[in-house]
Structures are given as structure tokens and as C-alpha cells.
Amino acid sequence: MSYSFKNVLYRFNINVRYSSSLKINSKPLRNHLKHNSKFLDSLRIHVKGGTGGFGYPKYGGLGGKGGDVCLVATEGMTLKEFLTKYPHKKLQAETGGNSHSRRILGLVGQEKKVNVPIGISVYDDNNRLIGDLNEDKSELIVAKGGEGGCKVNGFCGKKGESRSIKLELKLIADVGLVGFPNAGKSTLLKSISNAKTKIASYPFTTLRPNIGIMSYKDLRQISMADLPGLIEGAHCNIGMGHRFLRHVERTKLLLLVVDINGFQLSPLKKFRSCLDTIVLLNKELELYKEDLLEKPAMLLINKMDTEGAKEKYLEIQEKIENLNDAIYLYPEDVRPKKAIKFDEILPISAKNEPGDIEYVKTIIRDILDIKEEINNVTDNKSLNKLKDSLRERGPVLV
């Protein structure tokens, strides 16, 4: 089939116009919205215990038990490293040895020991917790090996346990920063610790958890995690939802950070005042897990260096300090059942006031130390005596 020069040119022009329109319409994603694969905190894998070895009917020999699959919590390990080592996400232990005329008792199959990060929770297919690995070198068997062949099972070794499991990392940090996007959490973490965090004026700067270490002159160190910003509905897994909230569970202190000027996610969303954001954060934590409200908590009212900030703070100060009464000013759908109790409320400027940062470090340390002292007291008489002495110290509430 032959084409005239006009037909070829016509087809060429159509293709050029079509290609150009694709380029115009396909806008590249902004860097902060691109998927960040550096941090992995959830992984589903398949584990299989070794099959038991055959028995030896002639002499009543017993087959060796199949090996177990065991996870070992390891300092410095990450799920990304785990995935690099086991890209197929399958773990299998060795088969037990067979019984024979020269070895009546078959050898036990070698167990499969695999390193995982500290802070891993392991769940089965029904989302039931199998176990936690919170301490270095702690171990958890996730798939048991099958029994060796014997008279009871006809000398045929049983198959090992085989199932899918989910590894879910919950960060272990002393302090967890909680707040809506753009509240200044990353700025605070960068100022207060050695963490290298990304800071910008748009929401969702933090797409993955950042951990910083606060160092003190006496060499004491306290870890702080800046977690991705919450949005309304996080408890229903909206936005970063559960992926954020589960990291809060293993922190010792909740540090809520709010913008004195309020927050608005986008022009299509409702503007929330500073007090609104505190109540909504309270509600999201409660809906996810009520136990979180029992944790020690501290509130930072950030960006106090902005115009009109002092006046705004004075308007809401009494309501914040009496949050248990203030929550009843809100409709039932956003009102928490219980107000979170703050051990300390501090108005600060994380960006421009170094003195504020040093004071925050001091208060955080005081709260953690006091709570530890209280937790170590066993009888009520000693507890009351300790609380009386702590009240005299100030300024941290007990």
C-alpha cells in the first residue's frame, strides 16, 4: 500500500499535536507529593516451618522435628534491609532428618532465624496479634516445625505450620510529636535535636517519620519522633490514618503542637482555630485508641512570634487550661468523651526563640523523669508522699 506525501504529512501533524497535548496535560508531581520509599513500616510475608522427618517402622525410629521460623529483634535493622535480603518475602525452615538403621533418632531441622527491627508487632491473617518484639535480641516463633514421624502418625512426618503474617513497625521513642500539617513539628524537631528534617510552608512536608535525639549537658539523651501530620478522619484511616497513629502507641510522652493562627488544609476545607485543632486532635486520638489519652501529654502553642499571636492566646488561654469544660462548646460529632490532660502548656516560637526550645527540653525531661518515679512506686502512701514533694518542685504538674 502506498501513501501520498500529503497523507504522510497529515498523519505526522496529527501525531505531533497528540503528543504535544499529552505533555501539556501531564503535570509532574511536586517533589513532596512523590512516593517516598526510604521508610517502610509494614510488610506482609509468608512463613513455613520445616516438615518433620520420616520415622523408621522396623526399629521404631523417630523422625526429626522440622525447624521453626523465628524472628529476632535487632538494633539498627530496618524493614527495607529485610526486604533487600528476602525480596520474595518467603521464609522457610529446614526439614527434619529421617530415621534410618544407622540413626534411630532423626536430626532436628535447623530453625530459620531472621533479624527484624526492634518495635515490630506480628499479626496473622485475621489481624490477631501473634506477639511483639520490643527489646533487642528478643525472639518470636512465627511458624512451628512439624512433628517427626513416629508410631502415632504412621511414621510420616507432619508438615510445618504455613501462614502469611504481617510485620508492623511501631516506632519506639520517648516523645511523639502530634499535630495537624504545618504546625511547626519539623521546625521544632530540627531546633531541639540533631534530626535532619524537611521544612516548608505547605502541609504534609513530613511524609515519613523522623527521629531526633535531644542531648543534654550531662550526656542524657531523649528520643523524639516527628510523625506525619494528622488530618480529620485519621482514625478512619483517612490521609495517613492508622499508618501515623500506630506510631504514637509506643511513645512515653505525647507532645501536641498546634499553630496559634489555626489551620486550614485547603480552600475547600473548613478553617479550624487553634482551640478547634486541640479539640480535634483530642478526638482523633480518642477514636483511634482511648488509652492514648492516659499517656503523659504536653501542649505547645507554636508560632507565637507572628502578628497578633499574644492577643489570640489570651482569648483562648482559660479554655485551654480548662479543656474539660471547653469541649462542651463543640457539637457532639467532634466533641471528645474525655479531655486530654496536659502536664504542661507552653506558648513558644520554635523558629525564632532559642530560649523557648531550651525550656521545652527541660520540661520534657522533667515530665519523663517524674512519670518514671511515679511508675516505680508500689504503695499509695509512698505515692502520695512523692506527689507532695513533686508539687513543691514545680512547674510540672502532677
Phi, psi and chi 1 to 4 in degrees:
 res  aa     phi    psi   chi1   chi2   chi3   chi4
   1 MET       -  132.3 -175.6 -177.6  -68.6      -
   2 SER  -108.3  148.8   59.9      -      -      -
   3 TYR  -118.7  140.7  -68.5   92.9      -      -
   4 SER   -76.0  161.1   68.0      -      -      -
   5 PHE   -60.3  -36.1  177.8   76.4      -      -
   6 LYS   -65.0  -41.1  -75.0 -175.4  177.2 -180.0
   7 ASN   -64.8  -43.0  -74.4  -22.6      -      -
   8 VAL   -62.2  -45.7  172.2      -      -      -
   9 LEU   -64.0  -38.5 -173.7   60.8      -      -
  10 TYR   -62.7  -46.5  174.6   75.4      -      -
  11 ARG   -64.4  -39.0  -70.4  172.2  178.7  -89.5
  12 PHE   -62.1  -43.3  175.3   77.1      -      -
  13 ASN   -64.0  -38.8  -73.6  -24.2      -      -
  14 ILE   -62.6  -45.6  -72.2  176.3      -      -
  15 ASN   -62.9  -40.3  -71.9  -24.9      -      -
  16 VAL   -63.9  -45.9  169.2      -      -      -
  17 ARG   -63.4  -39.9  -72.9 -162.2  -62.0  -88.6
  18 TYR   -64.9  -43.7  180.0   72.1      -      -
  19 SER   -65.3  -40.6  -59.4      -      -      -
  20 SER   -64.6  -40.2  -60.5      -      -      -
  21 SER   -64.9  -34.2   65.4      -      -      -
  22 LEU   -64.2  -42.5  -76.6  179.0      -      -
  23 LYS   -65.5  -37.4  -71.9 -179.8 -178.3  178.2
  24 ILE   -68.5  -40.4  -68.5  170.2      -      -
  25 ASN   -81.5  -23.5  -66.1  -28.7      -      -
  26 SER   -93.3   91.9   56.5      -      -      -
  27 LYS   -80.6  135.4  -66.0 -179.7 -179.1  179.3
  28 PRO   -69.5  146.9   24.7  -32.1      -      -
  29 LEU   -67.5  142.7  -76.6  172.8      -      -
  30 ARG   -63.1  148.6  -72.5 -174.4  -67.6  173.8
  31 ASN   -55.0  -38.6  -73.1  -26.9      -      -
  32 HIS   -74.5  -10.8   73.2  -79.0      -      -
  33 LEU   -99.3   -9.7  -67.0  176.6      -      -
  34 LYS   -69.0  150.5  -70.1 -179.6 -179.6  177.9
  35 HIS   -63.0  129.1  174.9   65.0      -      -
  36 ASN  -103.2  110.5 -167.1  -36.2      -      -
  37 SER   -94.9    8.7   60.4      -      -      -
  38 LYS   -74.0  -25.5  -69.8 -176.9  179.9  178.8
  39 PHE  -117.5  124.7 -175.3   77.1      -      -
  40 LEU  -123.5  123.6 -176.7   66.7      -      -
  41 ASP  -125.7    8.9   59.3    0.2      -      -
  42 SER  -151.8  137.9 -177.9      -      -      -
  43 LEU  -154.5  133.2 -169.2   64.3      -      -
  44 ARG  -104.8  130.8 -174.3  171.1  -70.5  -79.7
  45 ILE  -134.3  166.5   63.5  173.0      -      -
  46 HIS  -112.7  132.2 -171.6  -91.8      -      -
  47 VAL  -123.4  144.8  -68.6      -      -      -
  48 LYS  -144.4  122.3 -174.2  177.0 -178.9 -179.2
  49 GLY   -73.6  156.9      -      -      -      -
  50 GLY   -69.6  149.6      -      -      -      -
  51 THR   -76.8  143.1  -57.5      -      -      -
  52 GLY   -68.7  148.8      -      -      -      -
  53 GLY   -74.7  161.7      -      -      -      -
  54 PHE   -73.8  143.7  -73.5  100.5      -      -
  55 GLY   -82.8  179.7      -      -      -      -
  56 TYR  -125.4   95.8 -165.9   51.8      -      -
  57 PRO   -55.3  -36.0  -22.5   32.4      -      -
  58 LYS   -59.3  -40.5 -174.6  175.3 -179.4  179.1
  59 TYR  -112.6    6.9  -61.8  110.2      -      -
  60 GLY    69.3   29.1      -      -      -      -
  61 GLY   -71.0  148.2      -      -      -      -
  62 LEU  -105.0  130.9  -55.3  177.4      -      -
  63 GLY   -72.4  153.6      -      -      -      -
  64 GLY   -74.9  144.1      -      -      -      -
  65 LYS   -65.8  143.9  176.2 -175.3  172.5  -62.5
  66 GLY   -69.4  153.5      -      -      -      -
  67 GLY   -72.3  153.4      -      -      -      -
  68 ASP   -91.9  156.7  -59.3  -33.4      -      -
  69 VAL  -100.2  123.7  178.1      -      -      -
  70 CYS  -128.8  131.7 -179.0      -      -      -
  71 LEU   -96.2  137.7  -56.4 -178.8      -      -
  72 VAL  -123.4  120.4 -176.6      -      -      -
  73 ALA   -67.7  128.6      -      -      -      -
  74 THR  -132.6  127.0  -53.0      -      -      -
  75 GLU   -60.4  131.9 -176.2   74.1   42.5      -
  76 GLY    86.1   -8.2      -      -      -      -
  77 MET   -78.1  147.9 -176.6   71.0  179.4      -
  78 THR  -127.5  160.2   65.6      -      -      -
  79 LEU   -67.9  -27.1  -79.3 -179.8      -      -
  80 LYS   -66.5  -40.8 -170.5  177.8  178.9 -176.8
  81 GLU   -64.9  -39.9  -69.8  174.1   22.6      -
  82 PHE   -58.8  -45.2  174.9   92.9      -      -
  83 LEU   -66.9  -34.0 -166.4   56.2      -      -
  84 THR   -65.1  -38.8  -58.6      -      -      -
  85 LYS   -77.3  -34.1 -167.7  171.2 -177.9  179.7
  86 TYR  -125.4   71.0  -56.0  100.1      -      -
  87 PRO   -63.8  -25.8   22.6  -32.5      -      -
  88 HIS   -83.8   -7.4  -59.8  -63.3      -      -
  89 LYS    58.0   39.5  -63.4 -177.1  -82.5 -170.5
  90 LYS  -130.1  131.4  -67.4 -177.9  179.0  179.4
  91 LEU  -124.5  130.0  -55.9  174.4      -      -
  92 GLN  -140.2  132.8 -176.9  171.0  -10.9      -
  93 ALA   -86.4  169.3      -      -      -      -
  94 GLU   -80.9  154.9  -70.8 -169.3    1.3      -
  95 THR   -73.1  147.2  -58.8      -      -      -
  96 GLY   -70.1  153.5      -      -      -      -
  97 GLY   -74.4  148.0      -      -      -      -
  98 ASN   -78.8  149.8  -63.0  -31.3      -      -
  99 SER   -84.1  140.2  172.5      -      -      -
 100 HIS  -148.3 -179.3   49.4   81.1      -      -
 101 SER   -61.2  -28.5   58.5      -      -      -
 102 ARG   -97.1   -7.3  -72.8  174.7  -66.2  178.0
 103 ARG  -147.1   96.9 -176.9 -177.6  -70.7  -82.2
 104 ILE   -64.8  -37.7  -62.6  -60.7      -      -
 105 LEU  -100.2  112.2  -60.7  177.0      -      -
 106 GLY   -64.5  150.2      -      -      -      -
 107 LEU   -68.7  142.4  -66.0  173.1      -      -
 108 VAL   -70.8  133.7  174.8      -      -      -
 109 GLY   -63.7  143.5      -      -      -      -
 110 GLN   -69.5  131.7 -174.0  174.1   -9.6      -
 111 GLU   -74.6  154.9   67.0  177.9  -16.3      -
 112 LYS  -100.9  106.0 -178.4   78.9  171.1  178.7
 113 LYS  -100.9  126.4  -76.2 -162.9  171.2 -173.5
 114 VAL  -127.2  133.1  179.3      -      -      -
 115 ASN   -80.0  134.6  -64.5  -27.5      -      -
 116 VAL  -134.0  163.9  -64.9      -      -      -
 117 PRO   -67.7  153.7  -17.7   29.8      -      -
 118 ILE   -68.9  139.0  -62.5  173.0      -      -
 119 GLY   100.5   12.2      -      -      -      -
 120 ILE   -83.9  134.4  -75.1  -71.8      -      -
 121 SER  -109.2  136.9  -68.1      -      -      -
 122 VAL  -112.7  127.7 -175.7      -      -      -
 123 TYR  -122.0  150.1  -63.0   88.2      -      -
 124 ASP   -90.0 -173.7   64.4   11.9      -      -
 125 ASP   -63.7  -23.6  -85.4  -22.9      -      -
 126 ASN   -92.6   12.6  -62.4  -44.4      -      -
 127 ASN    63.4   26.4 -149.8   33.5      -      -
 128 ARG   -90.8  137.9  -71.5  178.5  -60.2 -156.5
 129 LEU   -70.6  124.2 -179.3   65.8      -      -
 130 ILE   -86.9  -39.7  -61.7  171.6      -      -
 131 GLY   173.2  167.6      -      -      -      -
 132 ASP  -117.1  151.3  -66.9  -47.0      -      -
 133 LEU  -125.6   88.3  -67.3  164.7      -      -
 134 ASN  -103.8  -10.0  -65.1  -29.8      -      -
 135 GLU  -123.7  146.8  -63.8  179.5    3.7      -
 136 ASP   -58.3  134.8 -169.0   28.0      -      -
 137 LYS    74.9    0.5  -53.6  -59.1 -178.9 -173.4
 138 SER   -68.6  149.9   56.9      -      -      -
 139 GLU  -126.9  152.9  -61.6 -176.4    0.6      -
 140 LEU  -145.7  122.5  178.1   66.0      -      -
 141 ILE   -81.0  123.7  -66.4  174.6      -      -
 142 VAL  -110.0  -12.4  -69.5      -      -      -
 143 ALA  -152.3  116.9      -      -      -      -
 144 LYS   -85.3  145.6  -65.6 -179.5  179.4  179.2
 145 GLY   -74.3  154.9      -      -      -      -
 146 GLY   -76.2  155.9      -      -      -      -
 147 GLU   -68.6  149.7  -66.8  179.2    3.1      -
 148 GLY   -75.1  158.9      -      -      -      -
 149 GLY   -64.7  136.2      -      -      -      -
 150 CYS  -151.2 -176.9   59.0      -      -      -
 151 LYS   -60.9  -37.4 -172.4  175.4 -179.5  179.4
 152 VAL   -62.8  -40.2  175.3      -      -      -
 153 ASN  -104.0   21.9   56.6   29.8      -      -
 154 GLY    71.0   23.0      -      -      -      -
 155 PHE    65.1   18.1  -64.3   97.6      -      -
 156 CYS  -103.8  121.7  -66.7      -      -      -
 157 GLY   -63.4  142.6      -      -      -      -
 158 LYS   -84.3  152.9  -70.8 -171.5  174.3 -178.1
 159 LYS   -70.2  150.0  -70.4 -175.8  177.7 -179.4
 160 GLY   -76.2  164.0      -      -      -      -
 161 GLU   -63.5  134.3 -170.6  175.7   11.8      -
 162 SER  -132.5  123.9  177.8      -      -      -
 163 ARG  -164.1  164.2   59.1  179.1  172.1  176.2
 164 SER   -94.2  141.1  -68.3      -      -      -
 165 ILE  -133.5  157.9   59.7  171.8      -      -
 166 LYS  -114.2  127.4 -176.5  169.2   72.2  171.0
 167 LEU   -96.4  120.5  -52.5 -178.2      -      -
 168 GLU  -122.8  117.2 -159.6  169.7   82.0      -
 169 LEU   -86.8  125.0  178.3   63.6      -      -
 170 LYS  -116.6  114.7  -63.6  177.7 -177.2  177.0
 171 LEU   -59.0  139.6  -66.3  176.9      -      -
 172 ILE  -105.5  108.5  -61.3  175.4      -      -
 173 ALA  -140.1  155.8      -      -      -      -
 174 ASP   -69.7  -39.5  -63.9  -49.7      -      -
 175 VAL  -128.4  135.2 -177.8      -      -      -
 176 GLY  -116.4  123.2      -      -      -      -
 177 LEU   -81.5  125.4  -69.2  174.5      -      -
 178 VAL  -122.8  133.0 -180.0      -      -      -
 179 GLY   175.3  164.4      -      -      -      -
 180 PHE   -72.2  163.3  -76.2  139.6      -      -
 181 PRO   -56.3  145.5  -25.1   33.8      -      -
 182 ASN    68.0   23.4 -145.3   33.1      -      -
 183 ALA   -82.7  -12.8      -      -      -      -
 184 GLY   105.3   18.0      -      -      -      -
 185 LYS   -66.2  -43.6  -59.1 -173.6  -57.8  -60.4
 186 SER   -65.1  -39.1  -64.0      -      -      -
 187 THR   -62.5  -43.1  -57.1      -      -      -
 188 LEU   -61.9  -46.8  175.8   67.3      -      -
 189 LEU   -62.4  -41.1 -173.7   68.0      -      -
 190 LYS   -65.9  -38.3 -173.2  174.5 -177.6 -179.9
 191 SER   -73.4  -32.3  -58.8      -      -      -
 192 ILE   -96.1  -13.4 -149.4  167.9      -      -
 193 SER  -142.4 -167.2   72.4      -      -      -
 194 ASN  -100.5   16.5   58.4   -0.2      -      -
 195 ALA   -75.1  142.9      -      -      -      -
 196 LYS   -98.2  100.9  -64.5  179.4  179.7  178.8
 197 THR  -115.5  154.5   59.4      -      -      -
 198 LYS   -88.2  131.7 -174.1  176.1 -179.2 -179.7
 199 ILE  -125.2  130.7  -60.4  170.2      -      -
 200 ALA  -153.9  172.4      -      -      -      -
 201 SER   -91.8    1.5   58.0      -      -      -
 202 TYR  -103.4  156.1   48.5   73.8      -      -
 203 PRO   -64.7  161.8  -20.2   31.7      -      -
 204 PHE    60.8   38.0  -62.6  112.4      -      -
 205 THR   -61.8  -41.3  -53.8      -      -      -
 206 THR   -88.8  112.7  -55.7      -      -      -
 207 LEU  -104.8   -8.0  -63.1  178.3      -      -
 208 ARG  -148.4  155.0   61.4 -171.3  179.0   93.4
 209 PRO   -61.7  139.5  -22.2   33.5      -      -
 210 ASN  -117.3  136.3  -66.6  -53.6      -      -
 211 ILE  -117.4  129.1  -66.7 -175.6      -      -
 212 GLY  -119.6  159.6      -      -      -      -
 213 ILE  -116.0  120.8  -56.2  -64.4      -      -
 214 MET   -85.2  123.5  -67.5 -173.9  -71.0      -
 215 SER  -108.8  141.2  -61.3      -      -      -
 216 TYR  -115.5  163.4  -64.6   82.1      -      -
 217 LYS   -61.1  -30.1  -68.9 -179.7  180.0  179.5
 218 ASP   -88.5   16.9   60.3   -4.5      -      -
 219 LEU    74.8    6.5  -55.5 -176.5      -      -
 220 ARG   -66.0  142.3  168.3   80.0  177.5  -84.6
 221 GLN  -129.2  138.3  -68.5 -172.9  -31.2      -
 222 ILE  -130.2  129.0  -66.7  174.5      -      -
 223 SER   -89.6  143.3   58.2      -      -      -
 224 MET  -134.3  131.7  177.1 -178.5  -75.0      -
 225 ALA  -110.0  124.2      -      -      -      -
 226 ASP   -94.5  114.1  172.8   21.6      -      -
 227 LEU  -105.6  152.3  -55.7  157.4      -      -
 228 PRO   -51.8  141.8  -27.2   34.8      -      -
 229 GLY   -60.4  137.0      -      -      -      -
 230 LEU   -73.6  157.3  -79.8  170.5      -      -
 231 ILE  -132.2  166.2   61.2  172.9      -      -
 232 GLU   -60.8  133.9  -68.7  177.6   52.4      -
 233 GLY    93.9    8.0      -      -      -      -
 234 ALA   -59.7  -33.1      -      -      -      -
 235 HIS   -63.0  -23.5   68.1  -79.6      -      -
 236 CYS   -93.2   11.9  -60.9      -      -      -
 237 ASN    73.2   25.7 -142.3   14.6      -      -
 238 ILE   -82.1  143.8  -64.5  174.5      -      -
 239 GLY    70.3 -129.5      -      -      -      -
 240 MET   -89.1   -9.2  -62.5 -168.5  177.1      -
 241 GLY    37.1 -125.9      -      -      -      -
 242 HIS   -62.5  -28.0  -68.7  179.4      -      -
 243 ARG   -60.7  -31.9 -170.4  173.0 -177.8 -173.9
 244 PHE   -81.5  -52.0  158.2   77.3      -      -
 245 LEU   -62.3  -32.2  -75.1  166.7      -      -
 246 ARG   -65.6  -25.5   69.5  165.0  173.1  -99.7
 247 HIS   -72.1  -19.2  -68.3  -58.5      -      -
 248 VAL   -72.4  -26.0  176.3      -      -      -
 249 GLU   -60.3  -34.1  -65.8 -178.6   44.6      -
 250 ARG  -102.5   14.4  -72.5 -178.1  179.2  163.8
 251 THR   -88.5  152.9   55.6      -      -      -
 252 LYS   -86.6  -25.6  -63.1  177.0 -177.4  176.8
 253 LEU  -140.0  129.9  170.9   67.8      -      -
 254 LEU   -90.9  126.9  -60.9 -178.0      -      -
 255 LEU  -115.6   97.8 -173.9   58.7      -      -
 256 LEU   -81.7  129.0  -85.0   66.6      -      -
 257 VAL  -119.0  123.8 -176.1      -      -      -
 258 VAL  -129.2  152.8  -64.9      -      -      -
 259 ASP   -87.9  126.4 -173.3  -20.1      -      -
 260 ILE   -60.0  -24.5 -175.0   60.9      -      -
 261 ASN   -88.0    1.6  -59.0  -57.8      -      -
 262 GLY    86.3 -169.7      -      -      -      -
 263 PHE  -152.5  140.4  170.7   70.8      -      -
 264 GLN  -140.1  117.3 -173.7  174.2   18.4      -
 265 LEU   -64.0  -40.8 -176.1   62.3      -      -
 266 SER  -160.0  167.1   74.0      -      -      -
 267 PRO   -59.7  -21.7  -25.6   34.5      -      -
 268 LEU   -84.2  -12.5  -59.5  176.3      -      -
 269 LYS   -99.8  157.5  -60.6  -67.8 -177.1  179.8
 270 LYS   -72.8  139.6 -173.1  175.4  179.7 -179.6
 271 PHE   -72.9  136.3  172.8   79.1      -      -
 272 ARG  -117.2  128.8  -59.4  -64.4 -171.4 -179.5
 273 SER   -73.0  174.3   69.2      -      -      -
 274 CYS   -58.0  -46.8  179.1      -      -      -
 275 LEU   -64.1  -39.1 -176.5   60.8      -      -
 276 ASP   -57.9  -45.1  -67.2  -16.9      -      -
 277 THR   -64.3  -36.6   59.5      -      -      -
 278 ILE   -64.2  -45.8  -64.0  169.2      -      -
 279 VAL   -64.7  -41.1  173.2      -      -      -
 280 LEU   -69.5  -37.4  -72.3  167.9      -      -
 281 LEU   -63.2  -42.4  -74.0  171.4      -      -
 282 ASN   -56.1  -45.7 -169.9  153.5      -      -
 283 LYS   -65.6  -44.3 -179.8   72.3  172.0  178.3
 284 GLU   -63.9  -41.6  -70.8  -60.8  -27.9      -
 285 LEU   -64.7  -42.0  -68.5  170.7      -      -
 286 GLU   -64.8  -44.0  178.8 -175.4   85.2      -
 287 LEU   -68.1  -32.1  -72.0  172.1      -      -
 288 TYR   -72.0  -50.7  177.0   70.3      -      -
 289 LYS  -161.9  113.8 -172.7  169.6  -74.9 -170.7
 290 GLU   -60.7  -28.7  -73.4 -171.7   32.6      -
 291 ASP   -59.9  -24.4  -67.7  -10.5      -      -
 292 LEU   -63.0  -27.0  -68.1  176.2      -      -
 293 LEU   -72.3  -12.7  -58.7 -175.8      -      -
 294 GLU   -86.9  -11.6  -57.8  -59.7  -36.8      -
 295 LYS   -69.5  152.3  -78.7 -178.8  174.2  -71.3
 296 PRO   -57.3  138.6  -24.4   33.3      -      -
 297 ALA  -140.8  150.7      -      -      -      -
 298 MET  -138.7  142.9 -177.5  173.8  166.9      -
 299 LEU  -116.6  128.3  175.8   64.2      -      -
 300 LEU  -113.1  121.1  -61.3 -175.3      -      -
 301 ILE   -92.4  104.4  -47.8  -68.6      -      -
 302 ASN   -93.5  167.0 -165.2   22.0      -      -
 303 LYS    66.5   39.0  -56.4 -173.1 -177.6 -178.8
 304 MET   -73.6   -3.6  -70.7  -61.9  -64.4      -
 305 ASP   -87.8   -4.2   55.3  -36.8      -      -
 306 THR   -80.9  161.5   55.3      -      -      -
 307 GLU   -64.3  129.8 -173.2  177.6   -9.6      -
 308 GLY    78.9    6.1      -      -      -      -
 309 ALA   -65.5  -41.5      -      -      -      -
 310 LYS   -62.8  -41.1  -68.4 -179.2 -180.0  178.3
 311 GLU   -64.8  -41.8  -69.1   75.7   13.0      -
 312 LYS   -63.9  -39.2  -68.7  175.0 -175.8  176.1
 313 TYR   -67.7  -41.3  179.4   67.0      -      -
 314 LEU   -62.8  -31.3  -71.1  173.7      -      -
 315 GLU   -67.4  -33.4  -74.2  178.5   12.5      -
 316 ILE  -110.7   -3.3   60.7  172.2      -      -
 317 GLN   -55.0  -47.6 -177.2  178.2    6.4      -
 318 GLU   -64.3  -38.4 -172.8  176.0  -16.4      -
 319 LYS   -68.1  -37.8  -69.0  177.5 -178.4  176.9
 320 ILE   -66.4  -42.2  -65.4  173.9      -      -
 321 GLU   -69.8  -21.6  -68.1  172.4   -6.7      -
 322 ASN  -120.4   54.7  -61.8  -77.9      -      -
 323 LEU   -61.7  -29.7 -165.7   59.0      -      -
 324 ASN   -61.4  -30.4 -151.8   37.3      -      -
 325 ASP   -88.0  -34.9  -63.1  -34.1      -      -
 326 ALA   -67.4  -29.1      -      -      -      -
 327 ILE   -64.2  -23.1   59.3  174.9      -      -
 328 TYR   -76.9   -3.8  -70.3  100.1      -      -
 329 LEU   -80.3   -9.1  -59.9  172.6      -      -
 330 TYR  -103.3  151.6  -72.0   83.2      -      -
 331 PRO   -62.9  158.9   18.0  -28.9      -      -
 332 GLU   -61.0  -32.1 -164.0  170.9  -23.9      -
 333 ASP   -70.6  -21.2   59.1  -33.8      -      -
 334 VAL  -114.5   -3.0  -63.3      -      -      -
 335 ARG   -82.4  124.0 -176.1 -161.9  -48.5  151.3
 336 PRO   -71.5  153.0   19.4  -24.4      -      -
 337 LYS   -69.3  -31.3  -64.2  177.0 -174.9  175.7
 338 LYS  -138.0  135.4  179.5 -178.4  177.5 -178.1
 339 ALA   -81.4  137.0      -      -      -      -
 340 ILE   -68.5  140.0 -170.0  168.4      -      -
 341 LYS   -99.1  119.3 -177.1 -178.4  177.3 -176.7
 342 PHE   -91.1  130.9  -64.5  111.9      -      -
 343 ASP   -73.9  -24.9  -67.3  -70.8      -      -
 344 GLU  -157.9  141.9 -167.9   68.9   60.5      -
 345 ILE  -122.8  120.8  -60.1  169.1      -      -
 346 LEU  -129.0  123.1  -61.9  177.2      -      -
 347 PRO   -81.8  127.7   24.4  -26.4      -      -
 348 ILE  -142.2  170.5   68.1  160.1      -      -
 349 SER  -125.1  104.8  169.3      -      -      -
 350 ALA   -69.4  -24.4      -      -      -      -
 351 LYS   -87.8  -39.5 -172.7  176.4 -178.6  179.8
 352 ASN  -119.1    0.3  -64.2  -40.2      -      -
 353 GLU  -125.4   90.0  -65.9  -65.9  -22.5      -
 354 PRO   -57.5  -31.9  -22.5   32.8      -      -
 355 GLY   -63.4  -36.3      -      -      -      -
 356 ASP   -62.9  -40.9  -71.7   -5.9      -      -
 357 ILE   -63.9  -43.5  -62.2  -60.1      -      -
 358 GLU   -64.3  -37.5  -71.8  -56.5  -47.2      -
 359 TYR   -67.0  -41.2 -171.0   60.4      -      -
 360 VAL   -60.1  -43.4  169.6      -      -      -
 361 LYS   -58.7  -42.7  -76.9  178.9   65.6  174.6
 362 THR   -64.1  -45.3  -58.3      -      -      -
 363 ILE   -65.9  -41.7  -62.4  -60.0      -      -
 364 ILE   -57.9  -46.1  -72.3  173.2      -      -
 365 ARG   -62.7  -43.3  178.7  172.2  179.6  167.8
 366 ASP   -59.9  -45.8  -75.7  -11.6      -      -
 367 ILE   -62.9  -46.0  -68.1  175.3      -      -
 368 LEU   -62.5  -41.7  -70.8  174.1      -      -
 369 ASP   -67.5  -41.3  -71.6  -11.0      -      -
 370 ILE   -65.4  -44.5  -73.6  170.5      -      -
 371 LYS   -63.5  -35.2  -63.4  -59.1  178.7 -178.0
 372 GLU   -67.0  -41.4 -172.5   65.3   28.7      -
 373 GLU   -60.7  -44.6  -73.9 -176.1   56.6      -
 374 ILE   -63.9  -41.4  -68.2  173.4      -      -
 375 ASN   -65.2  -25.9  -69.6  -22.7      -      -
 376 ASN   -85.6   -8.3  -70.2  -26.9      -      -
 377 VAL   -86.0  132.7  175.7      -      -      -
 378 THR   -99.5  -33.4   53.8      -      -      -
 379 ASP  -109.0  152.7   60.2  -75.3      -      -
 380 ASN   -64.7  -35.3  -69.6  -29.0      -      -
 381 LYS   -63.6  -46.8 -172.9  176.2  179.9 -179.8
 382 SER   -67.0  -34.9  -60.9      -      -      -
 383 LEU   -64.2  -45.3 -179.6   60.9      -      -
 384 ASN   -64.2  -38.4  -68.4  -28.2      -      -
 385 LYS   -64.4  -41.3 -172.9  176.1  179.9 -179.4
 386 LEU   -64.7  -42.7  174.2   61.4      -      -
 387 LYS   -63.6  -37.5  -74.6 -174.1  174.7 -178.1
 388 ASP   -62.7  -42.3  -71.5  -20.8      -      -
 389 SER   -69.9  -33.2   64.4      -      -      -
 390 LEU   -69.9  -34.8  -68.9  174.2      -      -
 391 ARG   -64.0  -31.4  -73.3 -169.6 -175.6   93.7
 392 GLU   -72.3  -25.0  -65.3  174.5    5.0      -
 393 ARG   -68.7  -50.7  -71.3 -170.5 -156.5  174.1
 394 GLY    55.3  166.0      -      -      -      -
 395 PRO   -91.1    1.7   33.6  -32.8      -      -
 396 VAL   -71.6  133.1  179.2      -      -      -
 397 LEU   -76.1  152.8  -58.3  175.6      -      -
 398 VAL  -120.6      -  179.6      -      -      -
